[in-house]
Amino acid sequence: MCRNIHTLHNFEPRATSAEVEAAALQYVRKISGTTKPSKANEEAFAQAVHEIAHATQHLLDSLVTHAPARNRDEEAAKARARAAVRFGTA
């Protein structure tokens, strides 16, 4: 599950709220041990995702770096190349 959480800091353009929300959702799924909560836990699950997304956005807004922003397309190409080597599809 957590393989779907990607680095969101220092990219141009900045991480979108949808990307932050997706990372928060994956985090809550991982720590709760479920991908879909029961009806009794739906509200707590949704609230946790909301709070973690908010904290994540606050963190991203507060981080400072002197490194040049990374390009999303270049980073995705590097990840595909690593996967091709790892899984033998190169």
Buried (B, 14 or more C-beta within 10 A) or exposed (E): EEEEBBEBEBBEEEBEEEBBBBBBBBBBBBEEEEEEBEEEEEEEBEEBBEEBBEEBBEEBEEEEEEEEEBEEEEEEEEEEEEEEEEEEEE
